[in-house]
Amino acid sequence: GFFSGYTLNILTWEADPENTEMGFVISAQRVYRKTRTEDNSRWARIAELQGSIRTYEDRNVPSDSDYVYAVTCVDDEGNESAIY
């Protein structure tokens, strides 16, 4: 159905070729969100995806929101990349 006042944000990204060059095995990717005006301590993880996935749909987002997103990689040893 159609929900007035809400929107769908579709995120897509590409793999960093340096991960392969460095021999990293990416087992997961984490999607974070915060409002544009919040400081960097306010990132909230909203999804954890398999390492091969390169898209995420953030559904039912208030249409008046001003979100920014970040995606990190998690290697097969559990190390997570930084949010830039």
Phi and psi in degrees as a GROMACS rama.xvg file:
@    title "Ramachandran Plot"
@    xaxis  label "Phi"
@    yaxis  label "Psi"
@TYPE xy
-99.0028  130.164  PHE-2
-115.838  113.832  PHE-3
-69.0605  138.556  SER-4
87.6274  2.43078  GLY-5
-124.874  156.22  TYR-6
-137.57  169.713  THR-7
-117.634  121.797  LEU-8
-101.757  119.865  ASN-9
-104.409  120.181  ILE-10
-102.88  137.475  LEU-11
-136.884  150.192  THR-12
-153.328  168.317  TRP-13
-114.144  153.986  GLU-14
-69.195  146.151  ALA-15
-79.6982  116.456  ASP-16
-61.5699  -21.658  PRO-17
-65.079  -28.705  GLU-18
-60.472  -44.8131  ASN-19
-67.7585  -44.33  THR-20
-59.2194  -35.4808  GLU-21
-84.7662  -5.35168  MET-22
83.8344  16.0821  GLY-23
-75.6408  140.687  PHE-24
-106.041  113.382  VAL-25
-87.5067  113.237  ILE-26
-95.3428  -21.7928  SER-27
-154.4  160.03  ALA-28
-131.113  140.122  GLN-29
-115.544  135.711  ARG-30
-105.93  130.359  VAL-31
-120.998  155.958  TYR-32
-144.743  146.19  ARG-33
-154.182  164.622  LYS-34
-76.9713  153.353  THR-35
-56.9741  -32.4373  ARG-36
-86.7153  -12.0988  THR-37
-75.4045  149.347  GLU-38
-77.1398  171.714  ASP-39
-69.2837  -7.40264  ASN-40
-79.6463  -6.35597  SER-41
-98.7437  7.24733  ARG-42
-58.8068  130.738  TRP-43
-117.173  126.336  ALA-44
-73.1147  126.709  ARG-45
-113.167  -10.985  ILE-46
-161.934  150.411  ALA-47
-127.625  125.268  GLU-48
-120.035  159.404  LEU-49
-61.8153  152.042  GLN-50
-60.8784  -24.0299  GLY-51
-88.0741  -7.99199  SER-52
-80.2516  138.102  ILE-53
-127.037  24.0509  ARG-54
-150.738  151.618  THR-55
-148.945  138.283  TYR-56
-108.848  113.063  GLU-57
-91.8202  104.912  ASP-58
-94.6012  157.271  ARG-59
56.3857  41.0487  ASN-60
-82.1348  129.671  VAL-61
-55.5623  131.494  PRO-62
-64.8878  -19.3931  SER-63
-93.2836  8.13038  ASP-64
-78.9671  158.637  SER-65
-130.19  69.7972  ASP-66
-86.9284  150.046  TYR-67
-120.827  153.396  VAL-68
-125.76  156.241  TYR-69
-141.143  146.866  ALA-70
-123.841  130.135  VAL-71
-115.31  162.011  THR-72
-109.572  145.501  CYS-73
-120.916  125.612  VAL-74
-85.4774  177.223  ASP-75
-68.8239  -4.78976  ASP-76
-104.014  2.67066  GLU-77
90.8038  5.32933  GLY-78
-79.6944  132.573  ASN-79
-108.575  138.347  GLU-80
-69.6698  163.698  SER-81
-81.0598  157.371  ALA-82
-90.0716  127.695  ILE-83
